[in-house]
Amino acid sequence: MLVARTPSGRVAVHPVAQNHHDHGVLTWSVIPAGLPEKVLKEAAEIARGIAEEMRVEGLLVVELFLTAGGVLRVNELAPRPHNSFHATEVGCVTSQFEQAVRAVCDLPLRSTEVVRPAAIRQPPRRPLGGRPAAALRAGAGGPRRAAAPLRQARRPAGRKMGHLSRAGADLGGGHRAGDRGLEPVQG
């Protein structure tokens, strides 16, 4: 959950992002999450309550786990823009980055509405040719897509190298961002 809160107490909550991790590393994230409405509402209430109780000024990401028994558990608090919400750049009225500036400057917060399903995917850890930025740009071509390579002089083995953001597009692996979260590609 991504919550923006201004010094004067205005709050905006972005829709839930649904994440998938492999070996403890984020592989993909999709907005909106394909979860039951009851879970989405509870997640928003938990995140908003934490941000208000902490009197956050700026952004707070509240990472939640949904147990097999349907219980939400808080796992992590991150007071910053977060990779789980990079898809807001191509899928929401207001990106997490614009909302962060608005929040800390005590400006009116904008709509967090999803205007098109969107997702990010981390590319393979070791792209062909060993050129991460080129691999990201090659996968990003097309409308409502963006590549964001990380600019690091030295990248430890197994670390992410950036992400691809896509709106309403095939994410590879037989999935796409859809109105109900990550959906199988038909056909």
N, C-alpha and C positions, 0 to 999 in steps of 0.2 A: 504494500500500500504506500502511496506517495501522498503526503499531506503538506500543503503550503500554509503558513500562518504568518500574518503581519504583526508588527509590534503593537498595533491597535486592536489585535484580536480577531481580524477577519480570517476565515479558514476556507480552503478549497481542497477537496479530496479527489485525486485522479482515480479512474476505474482500476480495478484489480488487474495486475499483470500476473499471468501464469507462467512459471519458470520450469525449466527442465535442466537438471545437472547431470553430468557424467564425470565420475571420479572427483566429485567435489567442485567442479568448475561449471559455470553456467554455459549451456550449449545453445538454448534458445529461450526466448521470452515472447509472449503474445498478449496483446490487448485487443479486445476484452477477453478476460479469462472465461473459459467454458465451465463455469461452476454454478451450482444452484443459487437462486436469488437469495435464499436465506443466508447462505455462506457469504455471499458478496456483501450483503447488508451488515452482517456481524463483523466482517473484516474491516469495513469502513468505520464502523462505530468504535472498534478497538483502536484503530490507528488515530482517529480524530481525538479520542479521549486521551491517549498518551501525549499527543502533540499539545493539547490544551493544558493538561496537567503539568507538563514540562515548560510551558510558556515558550515554546519554540518560536524563534524569529527567523524565518527562512523555510527550508525544506526539512522534512523528516521522512525517511523511508522506514517503514515497519515491515520487516520480513516475517511472514507467518508460515507455519507448516500446518497442513490439514491432516490430522491423524486418520487412520483407517476407521476409527469410531466416529468421525465427523467433528472432532474437537479442534478448534484453532489454537495454536501455541505460538507465542512470540519467540522468534529465534534471534533476531538481530535488529538493532536500531542504527540507522546511518543518517546523520544530519548533513546531507549533501545530495547533489544529483547522483543517480544510481544507474548502473548498466541495465537493470531490469526495466527501466523506464525510458531508454533511448528511443524506443518506438514511438513515444509521444511526439517526436519531431515530425513524423510522417503520418501519424494516425489521429492526433487530437487537435482540437481547436488551438490549444495552448501547450507548448512543449514544457517539459520540466525546467529547461534553462530560462525561458522567458518568465515562467512563474517564480523561479528563484529570485530573479532580479526584482520583479514586482513585489514579492514578499519582503525582502530586506529593505527596500526603499519605501515601504508602507504605501504602495500604490494599490489601486483596486485590483483584486485578483480576477483573472479571466476564466472563461468556461473551460472545464476539463473534459467536455464531451468528446467521445470517440466519433469522428466523422467518417472513418473507414477503418476496418480491422487492420492491424499492423503488427509486425513482429521484428525481432532482431535474431540473427543467427551468428554465432561465432564460427568463423571458417576453420578448416582443419589446422591443427597446430603446426604442421610442417608442410607448407604449400610447395607445389612443384617449383623448382628453381630457387627455393629459399628466399623469395622476394615477397614478403607479406603485403606490402602496400600495393604492389602490382596485382596480386591475387585478389585483394579486396576490391580494387577498382574494376577488375574484369568481371566480378560477380555482381556489380552494382548497376550495370547499365539498364536503362529503361525508366519509365515514368514512376514517380513516387518511390524511388529507391535511392539510397545513399550509402557511401562507404565511409568509414571512420577509422583509419589506421591509427594505432597507438604510435606516438613518436618517442621511441626509447632507443638510446644508443646501444644498449645491450639487453637482450631479452632472455631470461633464464628459460631453459628447456621446459616445455609443457605449459608455459604461460600464454594467455590470450594475446592476440596480435591486433585486435580491433574487432569491428562487427559490421555486418550488413544490416541495414534497415530497409524493410519493404512493407508497403501498404497493400493489403488485399492481394498479395502475390504468392505464387508457389515458393515455398521455403526449401524445397529439396527434400529428399527422404520420403516423398509421397505425402507431404503435408502442406497446408496453406493456412494463412491467417484468415479466419472467418468470423461471422457474426456471433458464433458460440465458442470462440477460442480456437485452438488448433484443430483443424479438420482434415480428414483424409482427402486427397485429390481424387476425384471421381473420373473414370474414363481410362 
